[in-house]
Amino acid sequence: MIIHFISSLLIVVAAASAAVSQTYILDMKRESARSDKFTGGIQKTAFVPGDPNIKVTINVPAFQMTLWQSGKEVKSYPIGVGLLEYPLAISLRKGTSIEWNPVWIPPSSDWIEKSSTVKAGEIILPTDPRNPLGKLKIPLGYGYLLHQAKGPTDMGSLVSHGCVRVLQRDLYDLAEKIVAARGLDVSPEQIAAAKRTKKTLIAQIEPGLPVEITYDTMVIEDGDLHIYPDVYQNKRNTIAYLRAELQSNNVDDSRLTDAEVKKIIAAAKGRNRFVVSVADIETGNAIRRGKVIPVIGQAPRQTPKTVPVRKRRKA
């Protein structure tokens, strides 16, 4: 029993060391995979066990992670992302394993140096209350992880030191779909036991699972323009960016004035996004028909909040 645990621990440490040695290239021009220009309109599908053609995409400003199978959307999950000073790396990454009851090895980072409870390189066991990873993690290379959130308040928030936080139920769901799609060498009984206990269980993902992380504050999905808050203050919510997004999707923006563009961009702030159909943009009804709704979740249908239109003063 002890030998098995030590062997598992050594595997975890080796995997973590290999992950830290990986490099990545930041790519701020990478666009949301959900854009109509790529999907032709999002097609949803039921998950198919045994079909290994899966990938995960993350759009940071949307706080949204999506699982795709054979080019169709299986499911989307709300997430929490890195703090402003520890932003999530915009890049194409790979999930290398699924680890239930993971150990945590604090990285060599300034926030760890300031900690009075842990040290860089220390092995923090899943039974240790200092371990912040929860019940499951999926390493993405270079120390970045998908791991369990602390709770619902993490969703739609800048909360981590560069990792993606996911609700436990959603992380379990994603992990089990990856296992079923790829036929990973781990049984339902082993997974169930890992959920009940704090014994580490590891399933290697070979080849690695593509995880595409984007930073797209403006994207047309299923015929609707979504404008998300510029959470990392990258100056992406501008008139030029919006018109470029519309034009790259062959949307006629001639009836949308710059003054109107400024209003709808300004509406996407805090935890709210602005949504309007392409048809309403082309008919000049973007302000009147557009809605401000939460980035995470939906606004009540009966009381949609619209962008206020200032009344002109009488001469």
N, C-alpha and C positions, 0 to 999 in steps of 0.2 A: 504493500500500500504506500509506504514511505518512498520506496524506489520509484514507483509510478508517478507520484506527485513531483519528485525531484526532476524526473525525466521531462515531465510536462512543463515544469518551470524553466528548465534549460532551453526547451524549444521556444517558449515565449520570449526569453531574453535574447536568443539568437535572432528570432524574427524581428524583434524591436530594434536590435542593432543594425540589421540589414535595412530596415525601413528608414532609419535615421541617415544611412549612407546614401540614400537615393536623392536625386536632384530633380528639380522641376523648372519649367519656364513659365513665368507670368505672362498671361495673354489677355489683356484687357479688351481686345477686339473680339474675343470669342462671344458669339451671340446665343441667345436662348434657343435650345433645341425645340421649344414649344412654338416657335414662330411659324406662322402660316407659310412663310416663304420656303420653309424646309419641310413642313408636314403636309402642306396643301389643305390644312384644316385637320385638327387633331382627331385621330380615329382611336376609339377606346376598344379594348379587347379583354376577354376573360383570360386569366392566367392559365398557361398550358404547361404542366409538369413535363420535363424531358426536353423542352425546347431551350437549348443553351444560348440562343441569340438574345441576350439581355444586356441592358446597360442602365446606369443611373445618371440622371442629370440634376443639377442644383442651380437655381437662379437665386443668388444671394439677396437682392432687394425684394424679391417676392417671398423670401423665407419659405421656399418650396422645393421639395425633393421629389423626383418622379422616377418610377421604375418603368422601363420600356421593354417590350418583347417583340422582336421582329418588326420594329419600327412603329409599333402601336403602344398607346398608353395603357398600362395595367392599373397603376394606382399612383396617386400623389399624396405626399405626407407633409405636414407643417414641420418646421425646424426652427432652431435657434442657431445663431452663427457667432463668429468672432467679434469681440469688442472693437471699437474704432481704432484703438492703439495696437490691436492684435487681429488684423483683418484676415478673413479666409482667403487663401491663395487662389487666384483666378487661373485655372489651369486644367489640363487633362491629366487625370490621375488614375490609379488602379487600386481596387480593393484586393488585398492579398490573402486575407483569411477572415474567418468569423470566429470570435473568441467569446465564449460564454464564461461568466465569472472571471473576467480578465485581471491580470496583474497590471499595475501601473508603475512605469518607470519615469519619474519626473525628468523633464528635459533640462538641458543646460540653457536657462533663460533668466532674464532679469526678474521676472515675477516669482520664480522659484528661489532665486538668491535672496529675495526679500522675505521668503517664508520662514517662519520659526518652527514649523512642524515637519517639513520634509527637506531632503537634499537631492540635488541632481544625481541621477544614476542609481538612487536607492530603489530596491525592489519592494513595492507596496502590494501586499497580498490582497486577494479579493475579500478576505475576512477582516481586513484592517479598515476601521472607520475613516481613515484618511484617504482611502481610495475613492476618487470622484467619478469613476467610469460607470458605475452601476452594474447591471447584469450582463452587458454585452458591448463589444466594440468591434469595429471593422477598420483595421489600419489602412490608410491611404498613401503611405509612404512619407518620408521626411518628418516623421513624428505627428502628422495630421491623422485625425481619427473621426469616424462616425461613432458616437457612443450615447449612452442613455442620458436623457435630460434629468434635471432635478425635479421638474414638474411642469405642469401646463403653462406656468408663467414664463418659462424659457422660450416658448413658441412665439415667433415674431419679434424676438428681442436680440440685442447684441449682448451676449452673455459669456462667451468662452474666450480662451486664449488661442484662438485659431482653429478650433475643432467645430464639428457639426453636432449639435445636440438633437436627439430624437426621442419622442415619448417611448416608454418601454414597450407598450403594445405594438406600436408601429415598427419599432426596431426588431421585435420578435417576428412580426409579419414579413418584413423585408428579408430578414435572415433566412426564414424558412422557405420563402419563395426562391431565394438564390440556391439554397440546398436542393430544392426539388427541380429547379431548371437545369442546374449543372450536374446533378447526381453526385453530390459531394459525399465523401466517405464518413458519414455520421448518420446514425439511425434516429427515428422519432423517439425511441425509448431513451437514448442517450441525451437528446435535447430536453425531454421531459424531466429527466433526472437533474440536468444542469439548472433547470428553472427552479426545482425544489431545493437544491442544495447550493453550496458555494464552491463546489469542486470545478476546477477549470476544465473546459472542453474546447478543443481547437479543431476547426475544419479548414484546411488549406484550399484556396481558390486558384485553380490552375486550368487554363491561363487566367491571369488577373481580370477582375471585373472592371470594365471601363466606367469611370466616374468623371463626368464632365462638369466643371464648376464655371459658371458664367456670372457676369455682372451686367445685367440688362435691365435698366429702369423703364424702358419703353419697348413693349412687344405686342404684336398683333396675334392673338390666339383665337381661333374659331370665329373670325370675323369681328372681334372686339379689340379695341385698343386698350391696353392696360398701362397706366403710368404709375410706377412705384416710387416711393421716396428714395432719394439718393443717400442711402444710409451711411456710406463711407465718404460722403462729401467729395465725390470725384468730378463734380461739375458736369454730370451727364444729363441733367434735366434742363435742357436749353431748347430754344426755338429751332436751332440748326439740327440738333439730334432728333427732335420730333419730326421735323419735315423729312429728314433723311430716312427715318423708319417708315413713314407713310409712303414716300416715293419708292423705296426699295420693295414695298409690297404692292406697287401699282395702284396706290390710293390717290385719287384726285383731291388735293388739299387746297384748291384754288378758292374755295368758299370759307376757308378757315383763316381768319386774320391773325396777325401777330399778337394783337391785344387779347384775342380769345385764347391763343396758345398759352400766353402768360398766365391767364386765369386758370386754365385746366391744369397746368403744371404746378401752380401754387396750391391747388387743391390736394395734390399728392404729398402729404407731409405727415409727420408723426407716425401713427400706425394705420393711416388711411391711404388708399390708392384711388385713382380716378379711372372709371371705366366708361367707354362709349363705343357704340357700334360704328364700324366703317361706313355703313350706309348713312348714319346720321352725320358723320363728318362730311361726306360728299354732298349731302343735301343742305348743309349749312345749319344743322341743328345740334352741333356738338355741345354747346353750352346748355341749351334747353333740355336735351335728352340725356346728357351724361350724368353719372352718379358717383358719389363719393361713398365707398364701402370699406370695411376693414380689410387690411392686407391678409390677415388670417381670419377665415370664416366669412359669413355672408351677413349683410344687413337685412333687417326685417323687410319682407317684400311690400308690406302694406304702407311702410313709411320710409321710402327711399329718400336719401338726402341729395339734393341737387346742388350744383354750383350756383351760388347767388349771382344774379345779374343786377348790376347797379343801374338804378333809374336815372335818366338824364334830367337835370334840373331845367325847369322852364326858364326861358329867357325873360 
